[in-house]
């Protein structure tokens, strides 16, 4: 099933300001919050869908990639292999943890619903950092899409304590400062009366509990250096400088927290024959003088093999042949580009005595004197038309 447009999900135009996007997400989150819609699977999916849309449109860099490349530029809608599906694999509290600050408080939904929290089991969730890698692709791989297996060195969950940070057999004690809430409340007298503010507990860092016996392998962090082989499914049509993301494939979060994202930057390797311009590719073909004058058929390379093309008699240097649909697929599925073959007539650099005699006979022939058609477009005009 095709993914919905993120602007449509939040109900904002494509030129909406950051503030308008934030307000719209807040409205959607409140409308479909599970406390307002208990046991409503459809509302839960809409809540996750809105969170995914805000994850992209609420970030300037991600929004720019989405505007340019669509869902493929964000890791959504087909890209993934374990993380490209956005928020569908996350539970509600994971989402609360990511976007708590949009409501201006440590527990953003409590003031509206009197219950929902962005903690799990009385603990605040820590989020791991994002990772960034570069993947080099050939034009052939870009034209078809490709699956890559990449070994990534990163922080993984400690396998000695299962990511808890505590030695096996030991546990946690409730923080005496916040009594397990992860928050401390301060009351101040102002000109408007007494005001209460809540902040993360400085004793337990907002987790609500303290490790009684730290794991000696990870020193209580719940994470350690390791590696993971990740399968990356790269869609056809990606381009140099494009970034894709895999949710949850970055560094593991400390003490059972949420893993960060893996950002994949696309690098395009130089091709020995083709030059890429958008979704079109350009190939330069040299013709000998006789073939250009009398016409012939030749084979030219394509990304899929070879193609036979006809050279008309009297072909001039600079003519461009167009092989429709032999270029790069559009990353959003809107057709394919073309292969443009630029023809250049080759002038011999060294002539034998017999060749010179033949050309001397032809030099003064009226038919061999240049008489270009003034109506015919020049080389640069033709190139401009193809690449505009």
For each residue, the residues with C-beta under 8 A, 3 or more apart:
1:
2: 77
3: 71 76 77
4: 8 9 49
5: 8 9
6: 9 10 52 53 56 57 66
7: 10 12 13 14 16 53 57
8: 4 5 11
9: 4 5 6 28 49 50 52 53
10: 6 7 21 24 25 28 50 53 54 57
11: 8 24 28
12: 7 16 20 21 24 57
13: 7 16
14: 7 67
15:
16: 7 12 13 20 21 24 57
17: 20 21
18: 21 22 58 60
19: 22 23
20: 12 16 17 23 24
21: 10 12 16 17 18 24 25 54 57 58
22: 18 19 25 26 54 58 102
23: 19 20 26 27
24: 10 11 12 16 20 21 27 28
25: 10 21 22 28 29 50 51 53 54 58 99 102
26: 22 23 29 30 102 103
27: 23 24 30 31
28: 9 10 11 24 25 31 32 46 47 50
29: 25 26 32 33 47 50 51 99 102
30: 26 27 33 36 112
31: 27 28 36
32: 28 29 36 37 43 44 46 47 50
33: 29 30 36 37 47 109 112 113 116
34: 37 38 40 43 44 47 92 116
35: 38 109 113 114 115 116
36: 30 31 32 33 43 113
37: 32 33 34 40 43 44
38: 34 35
39:
40: 34 37 43 44
41: 44 45
42: 45 46
43: 32 34 36 37 40 46 47
44: 32 34 37 40 41 47 48 92
45: 41 42 48 49
46: 28 32 42 43 49 50
47: 28 29 32 33 34 43 44 50 51 92 95
48: 44 45 51 52 86 87 88 90 92 95
49: 4 9 45 46 52 53 87
50: 9 10 25 28 29 32 46 47 53 54
51: 25 29 47 48 54 55 87 95 98 99
52: 6 9 48 49 55 56 76 86 87
53: 6 7 9 10 25 49 50 56 57
54: 10 21 22 25 50 51 57 58 99 102
55: 51 52 58 59 62 86 87 98
56: 6 52 53 59 62 63 66 74 76
57: 6 7 10 12 16 21 53 54 62 63 66
58: 18 21 22 25 54 55 63 102
59: 55 56 62 63
60: 18 63 64
61: 64 65
62: 55 56 57 59 65 66 74 245
63: 56 57 58 59 60 66 67
64: 60 61 67 68
65: 61 62 68 69 73 74 242 243
66: 6 56 57 62 63 69 70 71 73 74
67: 14 63 64
68: 64 65 73 242
69: 65 66 72 73 74 238 239 242 331 332
70: 66 73 77 331 332
71: 3 66 74 76 77 78 79 332
72: 69 76 77 78 79 235 237 238 244 331 332
73: 65 66 68 69 70 242 243 244 331
74: 56 62 65 66 69 71 77 244 245
75: 79 80 83 84 86 244 245 246 247 261
76: 3 52 56 71 72 79 80 84 85 86
77: 2 3 70 71 72 74 84
78: 71 72 84 233 235
79: 71 72 75 76 84 233 234 235 244 246
80: 75 76 83 84 85 233 246
81: 84 147 230 231 232 233 246
82: 230 231 246 248 249
83: 75 80 89 245 246 247 248 249 261 262
84: 75 76 77 78 79 80 81 233 246 247
85: 76 80 88 89 247
86: 48 52 55 75 76 247
87: 48 49 51 52 55 90 94 95 247
88: 48 85
89: 83 85 247 248
90: 48 87 94 95 247 248 258
91: 94 95
92: 34 44 47 48 95 96 116
93: 96 97 117 118 119 120 125
94: 87 90 91 97 98 125 258
95: 47 48 51 87 90 91 92 98 99
96: 92 93 99 100 108 109 116 117 118
97: 93 94 100 118 124 125 127 258
98: 51 55 94 95 127 258
99: 25 29 51 54 95 96 102 103 108
100: 96 97 103 105 106 107 108 118
101: 104 108
102: 22 25 26 29 54 58 99 108
103: 26 99 100 108 109 111 112
104: 101 108
105: 100 108 110 111 198
106: 100 118 182 183 198 199 200 206
107: 100 110 111 116 117 118 119 183 198
108: 96 99 100 101 102 103 104 105 111 118
109: 33 35 96 103 112 113 115 116 117 118
110: 105 107 113 114 115 116 117
111: 103 105 107 108
112: 30 33 103 109
113: 33 35 36 109 110 116
114: 35 110
115: 35 109 110
116: 33 34 35 92 96 107 109 110 113
117: 93 96 107 109 110
118: 93 96 97 100 106 107 108 109 124 125
119: 93 107 122 123 124 125 182 208
120: 93 123 125 256
121:
122: 119 180 181 182 208 209
123: 119 120 182 207 208 209 255 256
124: 97 118 119 182 200 205 206 207 208
125: 93 94 97 118 119 120 253 256 257 258
126: 207 253 254 255 257 258
127: 97 98 253 257 258 259 260
128: 155 223 250 251 252 253 254 257 258 259 260
129: 250 251 260
130: 250 251 260 261 262 263
131: 152 154 249 250 251 260 261 262 263
132: 262 263 265
133: 150 152 262 263 264 265
134: 264 265 266 267
135: 148 150 232 234 264 265 266 267
136: 267 268 269
137: 141 142 146 234 238 266 267 268 269
138: 141 142 269 271
139: 142 143 268 269 271 274 276 281 303 328
140: 143 144 303
141: 137 138 144 145 146 234
142: 137 138 139 145 146 236 237 238 239 268 328
143: 139 140 236 303 304 328 329
144: 140 141 236
145: 141 142 233 234 235 236 237
146: 137 141 142 234
147: 81 231 232 233 234
148: 135 231 232 234
149: 229 230 231 232
150: 133 135 229 230 232
151: 227 228 229 230
152: 131 133 227 228 229 230 249 262
153: 225 226 227
154: 131 225 226 227 228 250 251 252
155: 128 223 224 225 226 251 252
156: 159 223 224 225 226 227 228 252
157: 162 163 222 223 252 256
158: 161 162 163 165 215 217 218 221 222 223 224
159: 156 162 224
160: 168 215 217 218
161: 158 164 165 166 167 168 215 217 218 222
162: 157 158 159
163: 157 158 222 223 252 255 256
164: 161 211 215 222 255 256
165: 158 161 211 214 215 218 220 221 222 254 255
166: 161 170 171 172 211 212 213 214 215 220
167: 161 170 213 214 215 216
168: 160 161
169:
170: 166 167 211 212 213
171: 166 212
172: 166 209 210 211 212
173: 209 210 212
174: 179 180 208 209 210
175: 178 179 180 182 201 203 204 207 208 209 210
176: 179 203
177: 184 201 202 203 204
178: 175 181 182 183 184 201 203 204 208
179: 174 175 176
180: 122 174 175 208 209
181: 122 178 201 208
182: 106 119 122 123 124 175 178 200 201 204 206 207 208
183: 106 107 178 198 199 200 201 206
184: 177 178 198 199 200 201 202
185: 196 197 198
186: 196 197 198 199
187: 194 195 196
188: 194 195 196 197
189: 193 194 195
190: 193 194 195
191:
192: 195
193: 189 190
194: 187 188 189 190
195: 187 188 189 190 192
196: 185 186 187 188
197: 185 186 188
198: 105 106 107 183 184 185 186
199: 106 183 184 186
200: 106 124 182 183 184 205 206
201: 175 177 178 181 182 183 184 204 205 206 207 208
202: 177 184 205
203: 175 176 177 178 210
204: 175 177 178 182 201 207 208 209 210
205: 124 200 201 202
206: 106 124 182 183 200 201
207: 123 124 126 175 182 201 204 210 255
208: 119 122 123 124 174 175 178 180 181 182 201 204
209: 122 123 172 173 174 175 180 204
210: 172 173 174 175 203 204 207
211: 164 165 166 170 172 214 220
212: 166 170 171 172 173
213: 166 167 170
214: 165 166 167 211 219 220
215: 158 160 161 164 165 166 167 218 219 220 222
216: 167 219
217: 158 160 161 224
218: 158 160 161 165 215 221 222 223 224
219: 214 215 216
220: 165 166 211 214 215 255
221: 158 165 218 224 254 255
222: 157 158 161 163 164 165 215 218 252 254 255 256 257
223: 128 155 156 157 158 163 218 251 252 253 254
224: 155 156 158 159 217 218 221
225: 153 154 155 156
226: 153 154 155 156
227: 151 152 153 154 156
228: 151 152 154 156 249
229: 149 150 151 152
230: 81 82 149 150 151 152 246 249 262
231: 81 82 147 148 149
232: 81 135 147 148 149 150 244 246 264
233: 78 79 80 81 84 145 147
234: 79 135 137 141 145 146 147 148 238 244 264 266
235: 72 78 79 145 238 331
236: 142 143 144 145 328 329 331
237: 72 142 145 279 328 329 330 331 332
238: 69 72 137 142 234 235 242 244 266 331
239: 69 142 242 266 268 331
240: 266 267 268
241: 265 266
242: 65 68 69 73 238 239 265 266 331
243: 65 73 263 264 265 266
244: 72 73 74 75 79 232 234 238 263 264 266
245: 62 74 75 83 261 262 263 264
246: 75 79 80 81 82 83 84 230 232 249 261 262 264
247: 75 83 84 85 86 87 89 90 261
248: 82 83 89 90 258 259 260 261
249: 82 83 131 152 228 230 246 259 261 262
250: 128 129 130 131 154 259 260 261 262 263
251: 128 129 130 131 154 155 223 259 260
252: 128 154 155 156 157 163 222 223 257 259
253: 125 126 127 128 223 256 257 258 259 260
254: 126 128 165 221 222 223 257
255: 123 126 163 164 165 207 220 221 222
256: 120 123 125 157 163 164 222 253
257: 125 126 127 128 222 252 253 254
258: 90 94 97 98 125 126 127 128 248 253
259: 127 128 248 249 250 251 252 253
260: 127 128 129 130 131 248 250 251 253
261: 75 83 130 131 245 246 247 248 249 250
262: 83 130 131 132 133 152 230 245 246 249 250
263: 130 131 132 133 243 244 245 250
264: 133 134 135 232 234 243 244 245 246
265: 132 133 134 135 241 242 243
266: 134 135 137 234 238 239 240 241 242 243 244
267: 134 135 136 137 240
268: 136 137 139 142 239 240 276
269: 136 137 138 139
270:
271: 138 139 274 275 276
272:
273: 283 301
274: 139 271 281 282 283 301 303
275: 271 281 282 283
276: 139 268 271 280 281 282 328
277: 280 281 282 386 387
278: 328 337 387
279: 237 327 328 329 330 336 337
280: 276 277 327 328 337 338 339 340 386 387
281: 139 274 275 276 277 303 326 327 328 337 338 339 340
282: 274 275 276 277 339 340 342
283: 273 274 275 300 301 339 340 341 342
284: 341 342 344
285: 298 300 341 342 343 344
286: 344 345 346
287: 291 292 296 298 311 315 343 344 345 346
288: 291 292 345 346
289: 292 293 345 346 347 348
290: 293 294
291: 287 288 294 295 296 298 311
292: 287 288 289 311 314 315 316 317 343 345
293: 289 290 313 314
294: 290 291 313
295: 291 310 311 312 313 314 315
296: 287 291 310 311
297: 308 309 310 311
298: 285 287 291 308 309 311
299: 306 307 308 309
300: 283 285 306 307 309 323 339 341
301: 273 274 283 305 306
302: 305 306 307 323 326 339
303: 139 140 143 274 281 326 327 328 339
304: 143 326
305: 301 302
306: 299 300 301 302
307: 299 300 302 323 326 339
308: 297 298 299
309: 297 298 299 300 321 323 341
310: 295 296 297
311: 287 291 292 295 296 297 298 315 343
312: 295 315
313: 293 294 295
314: 292 293 295
315: 287 292 295 311 312 319 343 345
316: 292 319 345 372 376
317: 292 343 344 345
318: 342 343 344 378 379 382
319: 315 316 342 343 382
320: 340 341 342 343 382 383 386
321: 309 340 341 343
322: 338 339 340 341 386
323: 300 302 307 309 326 338 339 340 341
324: 338
325: 335 336 338
326: 281 302 303 304 307 323 336 338 339
327: 279 280 281 303 336 337 338 339
328: 139 142 143 236 237 276 278 279 280 281 303 336 337
329: 143 236 237 279 333 335 336 337
330: 237 279 333 334 335 336 337
331: 69 70 72 73 235 236 237 238 239 242
332: 69 70 71 72 237
333: 329 330
334: 330
335: 325 329 330
336: 279 325 326 327 328 329 330
337: 278 279 280 281 327 328 329 330
338: 280 281 322 323 324 325 326 327 386
339: 280 281 282 283 300 302 303 307 322 323 326 327
340: 280 281 282 283 320 321 322 323 386
341: 283 284 285 300 309 320 321 322 323
342: 282 283 284 285 318 319 320
343: 285 287 292 311 315 317 318 319 320 321
344: 284 285 286 287 317 318
345: 286 287 288 289 292 315 316 317
346: 286 287 288 289
347: 289
348: 289 351 355
349:
350:
351: 348 355 356 359
352: 355 356
353: 356 357
354: 357 358
355: 348 351 352 358 359
356: 351 352 353 359 360
357: 353 354 360 361
358: 354 355 361 362
359: 351 355 356 362 363
360: 356 357 363
361: 357 358 365
362: 358 359 365 368
363: 359 360 368
364: 368
365: 361 362 368 369
366: 369
367:
368: 362 363 364 365
369: 365 366
370:
371:
372: 316 376
373: 376
374:
375:
376: 316 372 373
377: 381 382 385
378: 318 381 382
379: 318 382 383
380: 383 384
381: 377 378 384 385
382: 318 319 320 377 378 379 385 386
383: 320 379 380 386 387
384: 380 381 387 388
385: 377 381 382 388
386: 277 280 320 322 338 340 382 383
387: 277 278 280 383 384
388: 384 385
